[in-house]
Amino acid sequence: MLDVDFFRRWMAAAAAAVDREADRLTELDSAIGDADHGSNMQRGFAAVTAVLEKEDPRTPGAVLMLAGRQLISTVGGASGPLYGTLLRRTGKALGDAPAVTDQQLAEAFAAGVAAVGQLGGAQAGDKTMLDALLPGVEALGTSYAAAREAAEAGATATVPMQARKGRASYLGERSIGHQDPGATSSALLIATLAESYERGGGGS
């Protein structure tokens, strides 16, 4: 079972990964966006870390809903609402259970990914974060390692795509040849989920 400490570990690992990869995310965003994805995500996950240290959510769902609210309030651009929606909707789907199964997390995360698609009006192949999230969540039903590999492959697969949604879509064909920063940070989120599971399982 995945308890509240597991979800705290996941958010801490995600914050550390975003901090480590912030320059790379900004570099990717400088080619097809506003060159602020790394710094925005860094600020958002720093706020998540701070609020989880200050408050004491008692359930997995509460951890993710609190993290999602922080991202919405602190991350600029489209990333805040999209990432915030992903975590809040996942947390809401987990409900008030003190611990959840791998299958329950996979189903809840799928609900979160679906909410991202509805909010952004994007789908697979549009060169967005969904190109990492959709294959990642589909593989999550198999294993955490499979989810990580699928999400990373999905992010890499955005390189030859032409963007059809978001800021990059304004560039038209000039968006081809660049990896999508949102897909890259989404793959990081799933990679840290797998890392958290591999390091400590579901328990505290």
C-alpha positions, 0 to 999 in steps of 0.5 A, a space after each residue: 500500500 502507498 501511504 502518506 509518507 510515500 506521496 511526501 517522498 514523491 513530491 520531495 523527489 519531484 522538487 529535487 529533480 526540477 531543481 536539478 533540471 531547471 536550466 535544461 527545462 528553460 533551455 528547451 523552453 527558450 527554443 519554442 516558448 518563453 524561456 521560463 519553464 524551468 524557473 517557473 517549475 522550480 519556484 512552484 515545487 519549492 513552494 510545494 516543499 515549503 507548504 508540505 513542511 508547514 502543514 500536515 496532510 494526513 492522506 495521500 489525496 490531501 498531499 496531492 491536493 495541497 501540492 496542486 493548489 500551491 502549483 496553481 498559485 505560484 507557477 506562472 503561465 499555463 504550467 501552473 494550472 495544468 500541473 495543479 489540475 493534474 495533482 489536484 484531480 489525482 488527489 481528489 480521485 484518491 479520496 480520503 483513504 489513509 493508504 492506496 493500492 498501486 492500481 488505485 493510484 494508476 486509476 487516479 493518475 489517469 483521471 488527473 491526466 484526463 483533466 489536463 487534456 480537458 483543460 488544455 484542449 490537447 491530445 496525443 501528438 500535439 507536442 505538449 505534456 500529454 505526449 509524456 503523460 498519456 503513455 506514462 499513465 497507460 504503462 503505470 498499470 504494468 509497473 512504475 519502471 514501465 511508466 518511467 520509460 514510456 514517459 521518457 520515450 514520449 517526451 523524446 518523441 515530441 522532437 519531430 512533432 509540430 506543435 498544435 497547442 500552447 505557445 509553441 504552436 505559434 511557431 508553426 513548422 519552426 517548432 519541429 526539431 525541439 523537445 517539448 519542455 512540458 513533456 520533459 518536465 512531465 516525464 521527470 514527474 513520472 520518473 520521480 514517482 518510479 524512483 520513490 517507489 523503488 527506493 522505499 516501496 509504499 510504506 514509511 
